[in-house]
Amino acid sequence: MGAGIAGASTAFALKQKGLKVLVLEKEKRCSGDSNAAGAFLSPKISKPSPYKTYLNDAFNYSLTFYKAHFPDLLAQCGLLKLPLDEKDKKRLASYEPYMHMKWEKRGEDYFFPEAGLIEPQALIAAMLKDIQVLENYSYKDITYHDSWQIDNFRAKHLIIATGSDALPFDLPYIQRKKIAGYRYDVRYHDSHLLTHNIHRELSFSHYHDEKIIIGATHIRGDVDLEEAAYQDSEGLLKRAAEIQTLKELQILKSYIGHRSSTLDYFPILGKVIHHDKTLEAYPYIKKGSKVPPQKYHYFPNLYIHNALASRGFVFAPYNAMLLADLILEGKEIDERLSPVRLFRKWAFHLEN
Ligand SMILES: Cc1cc2nc3c(=O)[nH]c(=O)nc-3n(C[C@H](O)[C@H](O)[C@H](O)COP(=O)(O)OP(=O)(O)OC[C@H]3O[C@@H](n4cnc5c(N)ncnc54)[C@H](O)[C@@H]3O)c2cc1C
């Protein structure tokens, strides 16, 4: 369920493995948060951490994947990262020993030649080209009897890829936050001279001579999208003008959306835990006891691919490959990604 980058990547991966796939989308394909994305593809520059390892594994995998399957949609133009101030200069310099990707120093800036961006609408359309997609589809009923029954459709496996919207099941342990954001497609006097991405707080990018993408802002807290657009619009262009001269600026289009994220920023990927049955069987999980996840109760053949935060186009193809391996080959997904960590935390806080 869901035809954003999470659902489209998963559908593509499963189709490639020979499964018959149907995508149910409540609006249109790429009409949700994926439509708002830049979509910049950048590595993570920081000290080592499990999150950095995961992100850069996903970055390398997804670039290879896009090059293999959708080379015309990928603009691998490189990223020039500009330090924000003196403190940031020192911070970036301290990361140099851990930059295990291609990079070079350009004055005070850092250039990462492998970074780039991809066009969300065209990518999702291409991924779903040979897959049946039902748009504007609102399900009435989902039940499970030997297989999933969604209204008149039957499916062996069901995958929730519904972005920042409410989940179609009551899963109280899946806790997410939303960060709203705004971005523009623009052209300006000498925009054709920009040949790579630039990042300093916000990103600029040139996409195949068609447009410059400026994005994006991060508005935390419970704001609605209209309010976020209002708060962001001027500020974003003002800050952009501090990086590039925006003479004869033409705004071609503006976009707004949410990023849905967990508190630890890892996505949520894998089998969906039946929280009531698991707690009934192992009530001491609430005291922090670590019951092995193999013993948990799961909804049969129900999976989730969600909470891709600000990096959906970096994470989704990699996650989709991991999910296809789980579904077809039983290869377990790392606990850092799977719903297990969220369930444990939620269960512990029920009594603490
Ligand atoms: C301003 C902005 C800039 C961003 N820039 C970047 C970037 O540069 N690079 C990057 O990698 N990421 C970026 N992101 C993040 C990226 O957009 C998200 O991580 C990604 O789009 C999430 O994809 P998704 O498939 O999970 O969600 P979505 O794209 O929202 O897809 C979910 C789909 O599920 C559908 N749906 C919901 N409920 C149901 C239901 N019950 N039945 C059927 N369908 C349903 C929705 O209609 C929607 O189409 C940005 C986000 C924003 C807001």
The ligand as a MOL file (V3000), in Angstrom:
LIG
                    3D

  0  0  0     0  0            999 V3000
M  V30 BEGIN CTAB
M  V30 COUNTS 53 58 0 0 0
M  V30 BEGIN ATOM
M  V30 1 C 10.7350 19.3810 1.3940 0
M  V30 2 C 11.3130 17.9970 1.3790 0
M  V30 3 C 12.5330 17.7670 0.7470 0
M  V30 4 C 13.0800 16.4790 0.7230 0
M  V30 5 N 14.2600 16.2800 0.0750 0
M  V30 6 C 14.7750 15.0470 -0.0080 0
M  V30 7 C 15.9880 14.8230 -0.7150 0
M  V30 8 O 16.5830 15.7570 -1.2410 0
M  V30 9 N 16.4690 13.5410 -0.8030 0
M  V30 10 C 15.8080 12.4950 -0.2360 0
M  V30 11 O 16.2800 11.3610 -0.3560 0
M  V30 12 N 14.6640 12.6820 0.4610 0
M  V30 13 C 14.1370 13.9220 0.5930 0
M  V30 14 N 12.9860 14.1320 1.2930 0
M  V30 15 C 12.3960 13.0090 2.0060 0
M  V30 16 C 11.5520 12.1300 1.1020 0
M  V30 17 O 10.6250 12.9410 0.4350 0
M  V30 18 C 10.8420 11.0760 1.9440 0
M  V30 19 O 11.7650 10.3750 2.7300 0
M  V30 20 C 10.1300 10.0610 1.0510 0
M  V30 21 O 9.4400 10.7000 0.0360 0
M  V30 22 C 9.1610 9.1970 1.8300 0
M  V30 23 O 8.6150 8.2850 0.9180 0
M  V30 24 P 7.4030 7.3490 1.2870 0
M  V30 25 O 7.1670 6.4600 0.1490 0
M  V30 26 O 7.6480 6.7400 2.6370 0
M  V30 27 O 6.1840 8.3580 1.5180 0
M  V30 28 P 5.2360 9.0650 0.4260 0
M  V30 29 O 5.9770 9.5630 -0.7090 0
M  V30 30 O 4.3760 10.0330 1.1840 0
M  V30 31 O 4.3500 7.8450 -0.0960 0
M  V30 32 C 3.3500 7.2620 0.6870 0
M  V30 33 C 2.1410 7.0470 -0.2260 0
M  V30 34 O 1.1860 6.2450 0.4700 0
M  V30 35 C -0.1060 6.7250 0.1390 0
M  V30 36 N -1.0210 6.2770 1.1940 0
M  V30 37 C -1.1340 6.7170 2.4750 0
M  V30 38 N -2.0750 6.0370 3.1310 0
M  V30 39 C -2.5650 5.1260 2.2490 0
M  V30 40 C -3.5880 4.1170 2.3590 0
M  V30 41 N -4.2630 3.9010 3.4820 0
M  V30 42 N -3.8520 3.3620 1.2480 0
M  V30 43 C -3.1470 3.5570 0.0840 0
M  V30 44 N -2.2020 4.5030 -0.0610 0
M  V30 45 C -1.9060 5.2650 1.0130 0
M  V30 46 C 0.0660 8.2370 0.0770 0
M  V30 47 O -0.9640 8.8360 -0.6770 0
M  V30 48 C 1.4390 8.3520 -0.5860 0
M  V30 49 O 1.3320 8.4450 -1.9950 0
M  V30 50 C 12.4040 15.4080 1.3420 0
M  V30 51 C 11.1710 15.6360 1.9680 0
M  V30 52 C 10.6310 16.9220 1.9870 0
M  V30 53 C 9.3120 17.1370 2.6660 0
M  V30 END ATOM
M  V30 BEGIN BOND
M  V30 1 1 1 2
M  V30 2 1 2 3
M  V30 3 2 2 52
M  V30 4 2 3 4
M  V30 5 1 4 5
M  V30 6 1 4 50
M  V30 7 2 5 6
M  V30 8 1 6 7
M  V30 9 1 6 13
M  V30 10 2 7 8
M  V30 11 1 7 9
M  V30 12 1 9 10
M  V30 13 2 10 11
M  V30 14 1 10 12
M  V30 15 2 12 13
M  V30 16 1 13 14
M  V30 17 1 14 15
M  V30 18 1 14 50
M  V30 19 1 15 16
M  V30 20 1 16 17
M  V30 21 1 16 18
M  V30 22 1 18 19
M  V30 23 1 18 20
M  V30 24 1 20 21
M  V30 25 1 20 22
M  V30 26 1 22 23
M  V30 27 1 23 24
M  V30 28 2 24 25
M  V30 29 1 24 26
M  V30 30 1 24 27
M  V30 31 1 27 28
M  V30 32 2 28 29
M  V30 33 1 28 30
M  V30 34 1 28 31
M  V30 35 1 31 32
M  V30 36 1 32 33
M  V30 37 1 33 34
M  V30 38 1 33 48
M  V30 39 1 34 35
M  V30 40 1 35 36
M  V30 41 1 35 46
M  V30 42 1 36 37
M  V30 43 1 36 45
M  V30 44 2 37 38
M  V30 45 1 38 39
M  V30 46 1 39 40
M  V30 47 2 39 45
M  V30 48 1 40 41
M  V30 49 2 40 42
M  V30 50 1 42 43
M  V30 51 2 43 44
M  V30 52 1 44 45
M  V30 53 1 46 47
M  V30 54 1 46 48
M  V30 55 1 48 49
M  V30 56 2 50 51
M  V30 57 1 51 52
M  V30 58 1 52 53
M  V30 END BOND
M  V30 END CTAB
M  END
